[in-house]
Amino acid sequence: MAVVKMKKLAVFAHERDADALLRRLMRLRCVELKRSDTGEGEDELSLIRDDGRCAEIEKNISRITEALSVLSKYSTRKKGLGSSKVSVRLDKFRTDGSYARANGIVSETLDITGRLSAIKNEEAKQTSLLKSLSVWRGYDLPLDFEGTERTVVVNVTLPTSVTGARIDDALGDTAACAVKVGEDKSTACYALICHKGEEDEAQRKLSALGMLKAPLDGFGGTAAHSYSVTKKKLEKLEAEKNALDERLRALASDIELLEILYDAEGTSLAAERGKENFAKTELCVLLCGWVPENEEKRVCAVLSKFGCAYEIEEPNEDEEPPVLLKNNFFATTFEWVLGMYSYPKYGTYDPTFIMSIFYFIIFGLMFADVGYGFILTVAGFGAILLLNPGKGMRNFLAMFGYCGISSMIMGVLFGAYFGNLPQVFSENMLGVEGASLSMQTAVLFDPLNDPMSFLIISLGVGAVHMIAGMAVQFYVLCKKGQAVTALCDIATWWLTFLGIGLAVLFPWGIYVAIAGVLSLILTQGRHEKSIIMKIAKGVMSLYGSINYISDLLSYSRILALGLAAGVIAQVINVMGTMGGPSFVGFIMMVLVFIVGHLLNLAINVLGTFVHTSRLQYIEFFGKFYEDGGKPFTPAVPSDKYTTEQ
């Protein structure tokens, strides 16, 4: 409805108050910071910059995020989808000991996480060793026994497919033998006993059969003893892991404290980055920014508490203030659609309210179906109630909720309930003969049976939409003091359009149309000096009617989108009821309906959103819109988990 008027803010404050002042302004959520003017020459000021502090805070936020991820798995807190955020005073949180305690929990959590990771690796290692040792438990010699004065003992493994006879044949001409110790499903364990000097030859021959040295390095004593020691290590590791898990469960009871810490550090990071816009002298800082005119008193009340010097004034003509839109609760939900195109230039007209009305109507016409509209409405507003989302996502969901209401209204008018589901269900599943012909669910008419009437409605809505855009331009020109331009460039076309419309209904309407054409010829060349050029340019302006006709025909996409959704829905209904009135038929109907209609909903919601937006951006905004505005982005505290009191 309006672009909020902005005021320019300049504040001189003592350097010691800079952080507290900025944090207090952030809590107001109505001050956008801008880089302060540092001046030139000898009087040039420097900007505050502390990259080390920002890096330190970012590192701590990363640690907090990691700790939250860990503790959330252990938390028993019941937090529903729509749970509200914690209301807290972050300044008090920092001074009452909670900040230090929360950081202590983060450090302990990460230390425990690191130890659990080490335990996991050690358990994997010991489990692998235990598996290896289990096969050797029948071996009586110490695992580190290497032989006698004349013999060498090597512990090896061979595939179980290698028989003892093959091993004896391989070692037949060497002073060596292999004593089988044990085996599992795939591996057999042997003690290879060789005469010194025959070791290499014996290993070479057995290597040809797939021999590998057993991974038993570092073990002392017998395999049974090592197995027992390893098992006790695993039991000890398991006990330590359980104790650490229990400690994490205890720490998880304070997870809310870590969430507050996250927002406290996030706010500190925002404050440090905000202070990078400050210029400074030896003892003072200069803060500059933008404030909405309606928030001026609140800002002044805060500034007066800090005893600083400040000035709030109108922006200069060469300055481009940020844009803040002010609309009612309904139109506000459509602001993000406007933002996808571009915000209006500061000081120009905000079309959000008018656009929201036409968006509501056109979306409903394109997706006119009671069933689909009901799903959109429930999904949109239901998600808001369950998820308690932020402002941006709330507006996104609410807009589709409102568009669902529009779809239901249009669906009642045109008789679409998941396409022609009532008729097809009655005829194919309930056995009501001729239901498709006898059941009339439309209040007006069925677009699939009477597409020409639907096309006329589509073009009629398009004509009103275009004229509304011209009306906005008429208003903007008059507000700028250019009433003559508005009359010559817009009212003349209105007269022409009126004449064409009357000519269709009444014979005398042609005279009104002729009057409109003559007014265009006489006014469109008014800026030319030569009479001939005035007339020539006036005649050439009639070519502009082609642009209007082209724009009007663009609204035929309303017909195309509306018919597409209806036809697909009818095909799904026919496919779903092909099984007839049987148990299997009903099961098939439910499955086909759920999958088919949800797919149709997803495809056509996307198509309807895109094409409805296009009609706003091209056919509507093209008549008057001045874009290029930069959205107002005030400095705010972090509020992922909390809201500041």
C-alpha positions, 0 to 999 in steps of 0.5 A: 500500500505504501513505501515507508518514508525513511530518515537518515541517522547520524550518531556520535557516541563514546567508543566505550558505549559503541557495543552496548549502543549497537546491541540496544539498537539491534533489539529495536530491529528498525535501524539499518546501518550504512558505512559512515563517511570517513571524510578526506585529507587530514580530517579523514577518519578510520573505520573500525575493523577487528577480523580477529574478533569475528574469526574467534566468534565464528569459530565458537559458533561452529563449536556450539553448532557441533555440540548442539548436533551431538546433544540433540541426539541425547536430549529427551526434551519434547519439543513439538514442531510448533514450539515457541522460541525461548524469551531471554535477555542476552545481556543478562545471560552474559553476566549471570554466569550462564554464558560461562556455564554454557561454554563449559558444556560445549567444551566438555561435549566436544571433549567427550565426542573426541574421546568417543571417536577415539574409543570407536577407532580403538574398538575397531582395532581390538575387535579385529585383533580379537577375531584374529586371535580367536583362531590361534587360541589352540596354539600353545607356544608364545606368539612372539616365539621365533624358534630355537638355536637351529630352527625358525618358527613363523606363524602363517595363514593359508586358505582353507581350500589348501589341503595338508597333502598339498602343503606337504608336497610343497615342503617335501624337499625342504627341512620344514613342516607346517603344523595346523593350529586352527581355522575359520570359514576362510582361513587356516592357521599354521606354525611353519617350523623350518631349519635355519637356512630353509626359511626363505625357500619354505616361505617361497613355496607356501606363498605360491599356495596363498600363504600370508604372515599372520598379523600377530606382531606385538603380542606376547605370551600365548594366544589364549592369554592375548585373547583374554587381555584383548577381550578385557580391553574391549570390555573396558572400552565399552564401559567407558563409552557407556559412562561417556554416553550417560554424561552426554545425556546429563549434559543434554538436559541443558541443551536449551542453554546452548541454544541461547549461547548460539544466539548470543554469539550470533548476535555478537558476530552481527554486532562486530560486523555492524561496527565495521561500518563505524568511523572512529576518532581517538575517543568517539565513534560515528554511526550512520544508518536509516530509520523508518519515520514511524520508528523515530521516537523509539530510536531517539528514546534509546539514543538519549539513554546513552548521552550521545549526540545524534541527528535524524534528517531527511535524505539528500536528493542524491541518496537512495534510501532502502525500501520498507513496504507497509501493507495489511496482513493479507497483502504482506504475504505477497511481498515476497512475490514482489521481491522476486521481481524487484522492490519499487524504487524509493518514493514510488508507488507500492503495488503490493495490495492491488497485485495481491488481489489480482494474484488471488483471483488469477491463481484461483482461475488457473487452478480452479478446483475445490479439492486441490484448493483445500489441500493447498489451504490446509498445507499452507496454514497448517504448516504455519501452525505446526512449524512456527516458521520465521517471517519469510517462510510464514508469508510464503506459506500463507500466500499459498494458503490464501491462493488455495482459498481462491482455488476452492471458490473458483472450483465451486463456481466451475464445478471441479472437485478433484476434476470430475471425481464425484461423477466418475466415482458415482458412475464407475464405483457406485454403478449410477448410470449416466452420472457424468451427464446428470450430475451438475456440480458447477454454479456457472459452467464447466470450463472443459465443456464450455471453454469459450466462456472460460476464455471470455472470463480470462480475457475479461479479467485480463482487461481489468488487470491491464486497466488497473495498471494504467489506473495506477500510472494515471494516479502516479502521474497526477501525484507528480503534477503531470495531470495533462500527461495522464489525460493525454497518454492514458485517458485517451486509450481508455476512451478508445477501449470504451468505444470498442467495447460499446461498439460490440454492444450498441451501434452508436458505440463506434462514434465513441471509438472514433472519438478515442482514436482522434484523441490519440492522433491529436495528443500523442505527438504534442511534443513535436514542433511541426504540425505534420510531425504531430499528426504523423506521430499521433497516427503512428501511436495507434500501432500501440494497440498491437501491444495492448492486444498482445498483452490481452492475449497473454491472459489466455494462459489462464484458460490453458492452465485451467484446462490442463489441470482439469484434463489431467485430473479427469484422466487420473479419475478414469484410471483410478476407477478402472478396477470397478466396484470391487475390493481390489478396485477400491484399493487401486482407486485409492493408490492411483488417486493419492499418487496421481492427484498429488503429482497433478497438484505439484505440477500445476501449483508450480505452473500456476505460480510461475504464470500468475507471477508472469502476468503480474511482472510483465502485463501489470508492472509494465504499465507503471512500475519503477523498480530498483529499490534496495530492501530495508535490512535492519541490524537484528539480533540472532533469533534462531532459538530465542527472542529477546525480551 
